[in-house]
Amino acid sequence: MSAFPTPQLVSSATLPDQLRLPDVSAYTGKVFGLKINPHHQQAEIESYAWYDSYGIQSESRRQKFFDSGFGLMTAMCYPDCDFAHLRVVTDFVLWLFSLHFSSSTRRPASGPVVSMAPITSSGKHKESGTARVLGSGASGVAELLVFHPVDTIAKRLMSNKAKVSFSTLSPIIFREYSSAPLLRKAVSLFPGLGYAAGYKIAQRIYKFGGQPYFNDLISSHYKQNFTNAFGEKNGKMLIHACAGSLTGIGEVVLLPLDVLKIKRQVNPEAFRGRGVLKIVADEGFALYRGWGWTMARNAPGSFALFGASSFTKSKLLHIEDYSKATWTQNFVASIAGAVASITVAAPLDVVKTRIQNANFESNVGGFTVVKDLVKNEGPTAFFKGLTPKIIVVGPKLVFSYTLAQSLIPFFANYV
């Protein structure tokens, strides 16, 4: 938030001596005989002109803003002060109500001497770090409960090296529980939930909180370069995409949680009764096996996710300020981004999964996995598991992206 504006007073008349809470009957003050400052009409007109000279809001929003009538309520709170002081108080109250919309980029029109200092807020409201953590973390929890079973199915299909048919589908997905009752089958799709919870929540907090940070970082240093090279709209889209790519690369720090989650989903024998602390102590940096392939997958995948989403909002939905996108617009943009991201990252995702779901003792490298995969299963094996992921792209992104975008501003009202 910007520095607090200082009222510029030009009169030595009686100062407002107390803050009075306005009564709801202020709007009918004349009927009920309530005392209202006689200068309120002129003070309100000049205060609105001062605020309106910045051109901060659209016409429709500005009209609703001015129709709220808080100028009259202010005049009721301070019925005895002179015009100069009432004008300052009205300016101040108006400024308080407009913090989220204020900007210092436009020069105010010349007006009365009596007014508050120019509005100096930077314009776009930014949520606190706490709000981003709470909002994105909550979206991760919701996504986990709904989509962890689907993720388990996708991982098991990608890890299966045999030919998949309708008759073998159930044993591949449910394994030893393929003949068990329906409820037991459903529960079997939640292996490694503890690791999955830690990974998914941490990932969502990092992705949704980290991408805006990288976006701000790139914009503050290289926005003009992107604009000169690609134009304003295309430059903005590429900044979002590049910020997403940097965020994706940084996700490698969460790799141990991802490794434990995948092994628990598709290769529980690798744990052999060991707890998580014992595994970390025994394996050490082996938990980062496949880090290079993870970064190679995340960089283009996250670039496509945020880039396609930004493209959809800008080119198809014609949204200037992405933060003002509606739930439906975020939903549509998320679908486009997720489909692009999953498709682009699918081949490397299969390689990464094959590396990570092997036994801890395995030292098979990524290029060996690629060679064996092409030799034994053919090039189409790079896209194993793609269909179940794409099928759930819509609802998954509703939970992970749209829910986060809704919850972060909600929590920002309190923290």
VENSULRA-V667548 format. One record per residue. N is the residue number from 1. SS is DSSP state (H for helix, E for strand, L for the rest). OMEGA is omega in whole degrees, -180 to 180 (NA if undefined). NEAR is the number of other ideal C-beta (glycine too) atoms within 12 Angstrom. Layout:
n:N ss:SS omega:OMEGA near:NEAR
n:N ss:SS omega:OMEGA near:NEAR
//
This chain:
n:1 ss:L omega:-177 near:17
n:2 ss:L omega:178 near:17
n:3 ss:L omega:-177 near:12
n:4 ss:L omega:180 near:15
n:5 ss:L omega:-180 near:26
n:6 ss:L omega:178 near:15
n:7 ss:E omega:178 near:25
n:8 ss:E omega:-176 near:20
n:9 ss:L omega:-180 near:26
n:10 ss:L omega:-177 near:16
n:11 ss:L omega:178 near:19
n:12 ss:L omega:-180 near:10
n:13 ss:L omega:-176 near:20
n:14 ss:L omega:179 near:17
n:15 ss:L omega:172 near:19
n:16 ss:L omega:-172 near:27
n:17 ss:L omega:179 near:13
n:18 ss:L omega:177 near:13
n:19 ss:L omega:-179 near:13
n:20 ss:L omega:178 near:22
n:21 ss:L omega:-179 near:11
n:22 ss:L omega:177 near:24
n:23 ss:L omega:-180 near:18
n:24 ss:H omega:180 near:14
n:25 ss:H omega:179 near:17
n:26 ss:H omega:-179 near:28
n:27 ss:H omega:178 near:21
n:28 ss:H omega:-176 near:15
n:29 ss:H omega:-178 near:24
n:30 ss:H omega:-180 near:15
n:31 ss:H omega:-176 near:10
n:32 ss:H omega:177 near:14
n:33 ss:L omega:178 near:10
n:34 ss:L omega:-176 near:22
n:35 ss:L omega:179 near:20
n:36 ss:L omega:-180 near:33
n:37 ss:L omega:-176 near:34
n:38 ss:L omega:-178 near:19
n:39 ss:L omega:-168 near:31
n:40 ss:H omega:-178 near:34
n:41 ss:H omega:-180 near:20
n:42 ss:H omega:180 near:22
n:43 ss:H omega:-180 near:37
n:44 ss:H omega:180 near:33
n:45 ss:H omega:-177 near:21
n:46 ss:H omega:179 near:31
n:47 ss:H omega:177 near:39
n:48 ss:H omega:179 near:33
n:49 ss:H omega:178 near:23
n:50 ss:H omega:-179 near:34
n:51 ss:H omega:-175 near:39
n:52 ss:H omega:-178 near:28
n:53 ss:L omega:179 near:22
n:54 ss:L omega:180 near:28
n:55 ss:L omega:-172 near:21
n:56 ss:L omega:-171 near:30
n:57 ss:L omega:174 near:24
n:58 ss:L omega:-176 near:15
n:59 ss:H omega:-177 near:12
n:60 ss:H omega:-180 near:10
n:61 ss:H omega:180 near:18
n:62 ss:H omega:-178 near:21
n:63 ss:H omega:177 near:13
n:64 ss:H omega:-180 near:14
n:65 ss:H omega:-178 near:24
n:66 ss:H omega:-179 near:24
n:67 ss:L omega:-177 near:15
n:68 ss:L omega:174 near:21
n:69 ss:L omega:-178 near:25
n:70 ss:H omega:174 near:31
n:71 ss:H omega:178 near:38
n:72 ss:H omega:178 near:34
n:73 ss:H omega:177 near:30
n:74 ss:H omega:179 near:39
n:75 ss:H omega:177 near:37
n:76 ss:H omega:179 near:34
n:77 ss:H omega:-178 near:32
n:78 ss:L omega:-173 near:38
n:79 ss:L omega:-171 near:29
n:80 ss:L omega:-177 near:23
n:81 ss:L omega:-178 near:32
n:82 ss:L omega:-175 near:26
n:83 ss:H omega:-176 near:31
n:84 ss:H omega:-178 near:31
n:85 ss:H omega:176 near:34
n:86 ss:H omega:179 near:41
n:87 ss:H omega:179 near:43
n:88 ss:H omega:-180 near:37
n:89 ss:H omega:179 near:41
n:90 ss:H omega:175 near:44
n:91 ss:H omega:-177 near:39
n:92 ss:H omega:179 near:35
n:93 ss:H omega:178 near:35
n:94 ss:H omega:179 near:39
n:95 ss:H omega:179 near:34
n:96 ss:H omega:-178 near:22
n:97 ss:H omega:-173 near:27
n:98 ss:L omega:-176 near:32
n:99 ss:H omega:-176 near:23
n:100 ss:H omega:-174 near:26
n:101 ss:H omega:-172 near:28
n:102 ss:L omega:-179 near:31
n:103 ss:L omega:180 near:25
n:104 ss:L omega:-173 near:19
n:105 ss:L omega:-179 near:16
n:106 ss:L omega:-178 near:18
n:107 ss:L omega:-179 near:13
n:108 ss:L omega:176 near:25
n:109 ss:L omega:179 near:17
n:110 ss:L omega:-177 near:11
n:111 ss:L omega:-178 near:22
n:112 ss:L omega:179 near:24
n:113 ss:L omega:-176 near:16
n:114 ss:L omega:176 near:29
n:115 ss:E omega:174 near:37
n:116 ss:E omega:176 near:34
n:117 ss:L omega:-178 near:22
n:118 ss:L omega:176 near:27
n:119 ss:L omega:-174 near:38
n:120 ss:L omega:177 near:22
n:121 ss:L omega:-176 near:26
n:122 ss:L omega:176 near:19
n:123 ss:L omega:-174 near:24
n:124 ss:L omega:178 near:21
n:125 ss:L omega:179 near:23
n:126 ss:L omega:180 near:21
n:127 ss:L omega:179 near:30
n:128 ss:L omega:178 near:19
n:129 ss:H omega:179 near:21
n:130 ss:H omega:179 near:18
n:131 ss:H omega:179 near:29
n:132 ss:H omega:180 near:32
n:133 ss:H omega:-179 near:27
n:134 ss:H omega:-178 near:29
n:135 ss:H omega:-179 near:37
n:136 ss:H omega:177 near:39
n:137 ss:H omega:178 near:33
n:138 ss:H omega:178 near:29
n:139 ss:H omega:177 near:39
n:140 ss:H omega:178 near:37
n:141 ss:H omega:-180 near:29
n:142 ss:H omega:179 near:28
n:143 ss:H omega:-179 near:36
n:144 ss:H omega:-177 near:33
n:145 ss:H omega:-176 near:22
n:146 ss:H omega:-167 near:23
n:147 ss:H omega:178 near:33
n:148 ss:H omega:177 near:36
n:149 ss:H omega:180 near:29
n:150 ss:H omega:179 near:31
n:151 ss:H omega:178 near:39
n:152 ss:H omega:179 near:38
n:153 ss:H omega:-179 near:35
n:154 ss:H omega:-179 near:36
n:155 ss:H omega:-179 near:37
n:156 ss:H omega:176 near:37
n:157 ss:H omega:180 near:33
n:158 ss:H omega:-177 near:40
n:159 ss:H omega:180 near:35
n:160 ss:L omega:-178 near:27
n:161 ss:L omega:179 near:25
n:162 ss:L omega:179 near:17
n:163 ss:L omega:-177 near:17
n:164 ss:L omega:175 near:25
n:165 ss:L omega:-178 near:11
n:166 ss:H omega:-178 near:10
n:167 ss:H omega:-179 near:11
n:168 ss:H omega:-175 near:18
n:169 ss:H omega:-178 near:19
n:170 ss:H omega:177 near:21
n:171 ss:H omega:179 near:22
n:172 ss:H omega:-175 near:30
n:173 ss:H omega:-174 near:31
n:174 ss:H omega:178 near:25
n:175 ss:H omega:-175 near:27
n:176 ss:H omega:180 near:16
n:177 ss:H omega:-177 near:22
n:178 ss:L omega:179 near:20
n:179 ss:L omega:-178 near:13
n:180 ss:L omega:176 near:17
n:181 ss:L omega:-174 near:12
n:182 ss:H omega:-178 near:14
n:183 ss:H omega:180 near:11
n:184 ss:H omega:175 near:16
n:185 ss:H omega:-178 near:22
n:186 ss:H omega:180 near:18
n:187 ss:H omega:-179 near:17
n:188 ss:H omega:179 near:29
n:189 ss:H omega:179 near:33
n:190 ss:H omega:177 near:28
n:191 ss:L omega:177 near:32
n:192 ss:L omega:-176 near:35
n:193 ss:H omega:180 near:25
n:194 ss:H omega:178 near:21
n:195 ss:H omega:-180 near:36
n:196 ss:H omega:180 near:37
n:197 ss:H omega:180 near:25
n:198 ss:H omega:-178 near:26
n:199 ss:H omega:-174 near:36
n:200 ss:H omega:-179 near:37
n:201 ss:H omega:178 near:35
n:202 ss:H omega:-180 near:30
n:203 ss:H omega:-179 near:40
n:204 ss:H omega:178 near:42
n:205 ss:H omega:-179 near:34
n:206 ss:H omega:-175 near:34
n:207 ss:H omega:-176 near:41
n:208 ss:H omega:176 near:45
n:209 ss:H omega:-177 near:34
n:210 ss:H omega:-178 near:33
n:211 ss:H omega:176 near:42
n:212 ss:H omega:178 near:33
n:213 ss:H omega:179 near:24
n:214 ss:H omega:178 near:31
n:215 ss:H omega:177 near:35
n:216 ss:H omega:-179 near:21
n:217 ss:H omega:179 near:18
n:218 ss:H omega:-178 near:29
n:219 ss:H omega:-177 near:23
n:220 ss:H omega:-177 near:16
n:221 ss:H omega:-171 near:15
n:222 ss:H omega:-178 near:22
n:223 ss:H omega:-179 near:23
n:224 ss:H omega:178 near:15
n:225 ss:H omega:178 near:16
n:226 ss:H omega:-179 near:26
n:227 ss:H omega:-180 near:19
n:228 ss:H omega:-176 near:12
n:229 ss:H omega:-172 near:14
n:230 ss:H omega:-175 near:19
n:231 ss:L omega:-173 near:14
n:232 ss:H omega:-176 near:17
n:233 ss:H omega:180 near:21
n:234 ss:H omega:177 near:20
n:235 ss:H omega:178 near:24
n:236 ss:H omega:179 near:31
n:237 ss:H omega:-179 near:34
n:238 ss:H omega:176 near:30
n:239 ss:H omega:177 near:38
n:240 ss:H omega:-179 near:39
n:241 ss:H omega:180 near:38
n:242 ss:H omega:177 near:34
n:243 ss:H omega:177 near:39
n:244 ss:H omega:179 near:42
n:245 ss:H omega:178 near:35
n:246 ss:H omega:177 near:30
n:247 ss:H omega:-180 near:37
n:248 ss:H omega:178 near:37
n:249 ss:H omega:-179 near:30
n:250 ss:H omega:179 near:27
n:251 ss:H omega:-179 near:36
n:252 ss:H omega:179 near:30
n:253 ss:H omega:180 near:22
n:254 ss:H omega:-174 near:34
n:255 ss:H omega:180 near:33
n:256 ss:H omega:178 near:30
n:257 ss:H omega:178 near:32
n:258 ss:H omega:179 near:39
n:259 ss:H omega:180 near:40
n:260 ss:H omega:179 near:40
n:261 ss:H omega:-177 near:39
n:262 ss:H omega:180 near:38
n:263 ss:H omega:179 near:39
n:264 ss:H omega:-179 near:34
n:265 ss:H omega:-170 near:39
n:266 ss:H omega:-178 near:36
n:267 ss:L omega:-177 near:29
n:268 ss:H omega:179 near:24
n:269 ss:H omega:-179 near:18
n:270 ss:H omega:-178 near:28
n:271 ss:L omega:177 near:26
n:272 ss:L omega:176 near:15
n:273 ss:L omega:-180 near:9
n:274 ss:L omega:175 near:19
n:275 ss:L omega:-176 near:14
n:276 ss:H omega:-180 near:22
n:277 ss:H omega:178 near:10
n:278 ss:H omega:179 near:15
n:279 ss:H omega:180 near:25
n:280 ss:H omega:-180 near:20
n:281 ss:H omega:-178 near:13
n:282 ss:H omega:-171 near:18
n:283 ss:H omega:179 near:24
n:284 ss:H omega:-177 near:13
n:285 ss:H omega:176 near:15
n:286 ss:H omega:178 near:26
n:287 ss:H omega:176 near:32
n:288 ss:H omega:178 near:25
n:289 ss:L omega:-179 near:35
n:290 ss:L omega:-177 near:38
n:291 ss:H omega:-180 near:27
n:292 ss:H omega:179 near:21
n:293 ss:H omega:176 near:33
n:294 ss:H omega:178 near:37
n:295 ss:H omega:179 near:28
n:296 ss:H omega:177 near:28
n:297 ss:H omega:-174 near:38
n:298 ss:H omega:-176 near:39
n:299 ss:H omega:178 near:30
n:300 ss:H omega:-179 near:29
n:301 ss:H omega:179 near:38
n:302 ss:H omega:175 near:42
n:303 ss:H omega:-180 near:35
n:304 ss:H omega:-179 near:33
n:305 ss:H omega:-177 near:44
n:306 ss:H omega:179 near:45
n:307 ss:H omega:180 near:37
n:308 ss:H omega:177 near:35
n:309 ss:H omega:178 near:43
n:310 ss:H omega:178 near:37
n:311 ss:H omega:-179 near:29
n:312 ss:H omega:-180 near:34
n:313 ss:H omega:-175 near:36
n:314 ss:H omega:-172 near:30
n:315 ss:H omega:-175 near:19
n:316 ss:H omega:-177 near:18
n:317 ss:L omega:176 near:24
n:318 ss:L omega:178 near:15
n:319 ss:L omega:179 near:25
n:320 ss:L omega:180 near:14
n:321 ss:L omega:-176 near:18
n:322 ss:H omega:-178 near:32
n:323 ss:H omega:-179 near:23
n:324 ss:H omega:178 near:20
n:325 ss:L omega:179 near:28
n:326 ss:L omega:178 near:18
n:327 ss:H omega:-179 near:20
n:328 ss:H omega:179 near:16
n:329 ss:H omega:176 near:26
n:330 ss:H omega:179 near:34
n:331 ss:H omega:-179 near:30
n:332 ss:H omega:-180 near:28
n:333 ss:H omega:180 near:39
n:334 ss:H omega:177 near:40
n:335 ss:H omega:-180 near:32
n:336 ss:H omega:-179 near:32
n:337 ss:H omega:-177 near:42
n:338 ss:H omega:178 near:39
n:339 ss:H omega:179 near:30
n:340 ss:H omega:-177 near:31
n:341 ss:H omega:-178 near:40
n:342 ss:H omega:-180 near:36
n:343 ss:H omega:-179 near:25
n:344 ss:H omega:-175 near:31
n:345 ss:H omega:-173 near:37
n:346 ss:H omega:-178 near:32
n:347 ss:H omega:-180 near:31
n:348 ss:H omega:178 near:33
n:349 ss:H omega:177 near:37
n:350 ss:H omega:179 near:39
n:351 ss:H omega:180 near:36
n:352 ss:H omega:-179 near:40
n:353 ss:H omega:179 near:43
n:354 ss:H omega:179 near:39
n:355 ss:H omega:-172 near:42
n:356 ss:H omega:-176 near:43
n:357 ss:L omega:177 near:37
n:358 ss:L omega:177 near:30
n:359 ss:L omega:-179 near:20
n:360 ss:L omega:-178 near:28
n:361 ss:L omega:-175 near:14
n:362 ss:L omega:178 near:20
n:363 ss:L omega:-179 near:14
n:364 ss:L omega:-179 near:23
n:365 ss:L omega:-177 near:19
n:366 ss:H omega:-178 near:29
n:367 ss:H omega:175 near:17
n:368 ss:H omega:178 near:19
n:369 ss:H omega:180 near:34
n:370 ss:H omega:-179 near:25
n:371 ss:H omega:-180 near:15
n:372 ss:H omega:-178 near:21
n:373 ss:H omega:180 near:29
n:374 ss:H omega:-177 near:18
n:375 ss:H omega:-172 near:13
n:376 ss:H omega:-173 near:16
n:377 ss:H omega:180 near:24
n:378 ss:L omega:-177 near:14
n:379 ss:H omega:-178 near:15
n:380 ss:H omega:179 near:17
n:381 ss:H omega:178 near:30
n:382 ss:H omega:-177 near:27
n:383 ss:H omega:175 near:27
n:384 ss:L omega:179 near:33
n:385 ss:L omega:-178 near:36
n:386 ss:H omega:-177 near:26
n:387 ss:H omega:179 near:21
n:388 ss:H omega:178 near:29
n:389 ss:H omega:-179 near:34
n:390 ss:H omega:180 near:23
n:391 ss:H omega:-177 near:19
n:392 ss:L omega:-180 near:28
n:393 ss:H omega:-177 near:33
n:394 ss:H omega:-180 near:24
n:395 ss:H omega:-180 near:23
n:396 ss:H omega:179 near:39
n:397 ss:H omega:173 near:39
n:398 ss:H omega:180 near:28
n:399 ss:H omega:-171 near:34
n:400 ss:H omega:-177 near:44
n:401 ss:H omega:-176 near:45
n:402 ss:H omega:179 near:33
n:403 ss:H omega:178 near:31
n:404 ss:H omega:-180 near:41
n:405 ss:H omega:178 near:39
n:406 ss:H omega:-176 near:28
n:407 ss:H omega:-179 near:34
n:408 ss:H omega:176 near:36
n:409 ss:H omega:179 near:26
n:410 ss:H omega:180 near:19
n:411 ss:H omega:179 near:24
n:412 ss:H omega:178 near:23
n:413 ss:L omega:-174 near:16
n:414 ss:L omega:-178 near:14
n:415 ss:L omega:NA near:17
//
